Amino acid sequence: MSFESPRKTATAIATGQPDLIVLAGRHLSKVQETADALKETSTKVRGLQLELISQRAVRAAANAIDAWDDVPRSY
């Protein structure tokens, strides 16, 4: 999959004007590039490094999101 595909997907989601888009990826620099591309929209964007290599890494990412005050809780 090319890098353009996730960016296009995020841009398409932003057209729906959600309150927040959480971008997750292995490389924060690429996540930031996509976030920068969405700055023209009114949607708030948060970036997160996410490694699916281990349960510990996934849990760390989930804990990071749980610490964000601007993310609604689903539980």
TORROFI-739514 format. One record per atom (N, C-alpha, C): residue in three letters; atom name; x, y, z. Coordinates in steps of 0.2 Angstrom, whole numbers. Layout:
BEGIN
   nuro   marvex       u       v       w
    Ala       CA       X       Y       Z
...
This chain:
BEGIN
   nuro   marvex       u       v       w
    Met        N       4      -6       0
    Met       CA       0       0       0
    Met        C       4       6       0
    Ser        N       3      11      -4
    Ser       CA       7      17      -5
    Ser        C       5      21       1
    Phe        N       9      26       3
    Phe       CA       8      31       8
    Phe        C       2      35       7
    Glu        N       1      37       0
    Glu       CA      -5      41      -2
    Glu        C     -11      38       0
    Ser        N     -12      32       0
    Ser       CA     -19      29       2
    Ser        C     -21      30       9
    Pro        N     -17      30      14
    Pro       CA     -20      32      21
    Pro        C     -21      39      21
    Arg        N     -17      43      18
    Arg       CA     -18      50      18
    Arg        C     -25      52      14
    Lys        N     -26      49       9
    Lys       CA     -33      50       5
    Lys        C     -39      47      10
    Thr        N     -38      42      13
    Thr       CA     -43      39      18
    Thr        C     -44      45      23
    Ala        N     -39      47      26
    Ala       CA     -40      52      32
    Ala        C     -43      58      29
    Thr        N     -41      60      23
    Thr       CA     -44      66      20
    Thr        C     -52      65      19
    Ala        N     -54      59      16
    Ala       CA     -61      58      15
    Ala        C     -65      58      22
    Ile        N     -62      55      27
    Ile       CA     -65      55      33
    Ile        C     -66      62      36
    Ala        N     -61      66      35
    Ala       CA     -62      73      37
    Ala        C     -67      77      34
    Thr        N     -69      75      27
    Thr       CA     -75      78      24
    Thr        C     -81      77      28
    Gly        N     -82      72      32
    Gly       CA     -88      71      36
    Gly        C     -88      75      42
    Gln        N     -83      80      43
    Gln       CA     -82      84      49
    Gln        C     -83      81      56
    Pro        N     -79      76      57
    Pro       CA     -79      73      64
    Pro        C     -76      78      69
    Asp        N     -77      77      75
    Asp       CA     -74      81      80
    Asp        C     -67      80      81
    Leu        N     -65      74      80
    Leu       CA     -58      72      81
    Leu        C     -56      66      76
    Ile        N     -50      66      73
    Ile       CA     -47      60      70
    Ile        C     -41      58      73
    Val        N     -40      52      75
    Val       CA     -34      50      78
    Val        C     -30      46      73
    Leu        N     -25      48      71
    Leu       CA     -20      45      66
    Leu        C     -15      41      70
    Ala        N     -15      35      68
    Ala       CA     -10      30      71
    Ala        C      -5      27      66
    Gly        N       1      26      68
    Gly       CA       6      23      63
    Gly        C      12      21      67
    Arg        N      16      17      63
    Arg       CA      23      15      66
    Arg        C      28      21      66
    His        N      27      26      61
    His       CA      32      31      61
    His        C      28      38      62
    Leu        N      30      41      67
    Leu       CA      27      47      69
    Leu        C      28      53      64
    Ser        N      33      52      60
    Ser       CA      35      57      55
    Ser        C      29      57      49
    Lys        N      28      51      48
    Lys       CA      22      50      42
    Lys        C      16      51      45
    Val        N      14      50      51
    Val       CA       8      52      54
    Val        C       7      60      54
    Gln        N      13      63      56
    Gln       CA      13      70      56
    Gln        C      12      73      49
    Glu        N      15      70      44
    Glu       CA      14      72      37
    Glu        C       6      72      35
    Thr        N       3      67      37
    Thr       CA      -4      66      36
    Thr        C      -8      71      40
    Ala        N      -6      72      46
    Ala       CA      -9      77      50
    Ala        C      -9      84      47
    Asp        N      -3      86      45
    Asp       CA      -1      92      41
    Asp        C      -6      93      35
    Ala        N      -7      88      32
    Ala       CA     -11      88      26
    Ala        C     -19      90      28
    Leu        N     -20      88      34
    Leu       CA     -27      89      36
    Leu        C     -28      96      39
    Lys        N     -23     100      40
    Lys       CA     -24     106      44
    Lys        C     -29     111      40
    Glu        N     -30     110      34
    Glu       CA     -35     114      30
    Glu        C     -42     113      32
    Thr        N     -43     107      35
    Thr       CA     -50     106      38
    Thr        C     -51     109      45
    Ser        N     -57     108      47
    Ser       CA     -59     111      54
    Ser        C     -58     105      59
    Thr        N     -56      99      56
    Thr       CA     -56      93      61
    Thr        C     -50      93      65
    Lys        N     -51      92      71
    Lys       CA     -45      91      76
    Lys        C     -42      85      74
    Val        N     -35      85      74
    Val       CA     -31      79      73
    Val        C     -26      77      78
    Arg        N     -26      71      80
    Arg       CA     -21      69      85
    Arg        C     -17      63      82
    Gly        N     -11      63      84
    Gly       CA      -6      58      81
    Gly        C      -4      53      87
    Leu        N      -3      47      85
    Leu       CA      -1      42      90
    Leu        C       4      37      86
    Gln        N       9      35      90
    Gln       CA      13      30      87
    Gln        C      10      23      89
    Leu        N      10      19      85
    Leu       CA       6      12      86
    Leu        C      10       7      83
    Glu        N      13       3      87
    Glu       CA      17      -4      85
    Glu        C      12     -10      87
    Leu        N      11     -14      82
    Leu       CA       7     -20      83
    Leu        C      11     -26      84
    Ile        N      17     -25      86
    Ile       CA      22     -30      86
    Ile        C      21     -34      93
    Ser        N      18     -31      98
    Ser       CA      17     -34     104
    Ser        C      11     -31     108
    Gln        N       8     -35     112
    Gln       CA       3     -33     116
    Gln        C       5     -27     121
    Arg        N      11     -27     123
    Arg       CA      13     -22     128
    Arg        C      13     -15     124
    Ala        N      15     -15     117
    Ala       CA      15      -9     113
    Ala        C       8      -7     112
    Val        N       4     -11     111
    Val       CA      -3      -9     109
    Val        C      -6      -7     116
    Arg        N      -5     -10     121
    Arg       CA      -8      -7     128
    Arg        C      -5       0     129
    Ala        N       1       1     128
    Ala       CA       4       8     129
    Ala        C       1      13     125
    Ala        N      -1      11     118
    Ala       CA      -4      16     114
    Ala        C     -11      17     117
    Ala        N     -15      12     119
    Ala       CA     -21      13     122
    Ala        C     -21      17     128
    Asn        N     -16      16     133
    Asn       CA     -15      20     139
    Asn        C     -14      27     137
    Ala        N     -10      29     131
    Ala       CA      -9      36     129
    Ala        C     -16      39     127
    Ile        N     -20      35     123
    Ile       CA     -26      38     121
    Ile        C     -31      39     128
    Asp        N     -31      35     132
    Asp       CA     -35      35     138
    Asp        C     -33      42     142
    Ala        N     -26      44     142
    Ala       CA     -24      50     145
    Ala        C     -26      56     142
    Trp        N     -28      56     136
    Trp       CA     -31      62     132
    Trp        C     -37      64     135
    Asp        N     -38      70     137
    Asp       CA     -44      73     140
    Asp        C     -49      74     134
    Asp        N     -47      75     128
    Asp       CA     -52      77     123
    Asp        C     -55      71     119
    Val        N     -54      65     121
    Val       CA     -56      59     118
    Val        C     -62      56     122
    Pro        N     -68      56     119
    Pro       CA     -73      53     123
    Pro        C     -72      46     125
    Arg        N     -74      44     131
    Arg       CA     -73      37     133
    Arg        C     -79      33     131
    Ser        N     -78      27     129
    Ser       CA     -83      22     127
    Ser        C     -85      17     132
    Tyr        N     -82      18     138
    Tyr       CA     -83      13     143
    Tyr        C     -86      16     149
